[in-house]
């Protein structure tokens, strides 16, 4: 199981069309800060019905979009 599985499960369980989560909100869900490995693992989100949209270093946020 991926270390990001709790984040993917959170997205799937709450079932919204779009999320904009701050890095702090993601840390709260995961229990750790996201790091560069997130870029590798982000493709797993599709298995849970989401894709990673924009990752903003300026806003310190990530947008997730539901895959229809």
PyMOL commands that set and color helices and strands:
alter all, ss='L'
color gray80, all
select helices_A, chain A and resi 5-14+23-30+38-48
alter helices_A, ss='H'
color red, helices_A
select strands_A, chain A and resi 18-22+50-56+61-66
alter strands_A, ss='S'
color yellow, strands_A
deselect
rebuild
show_as cartoon
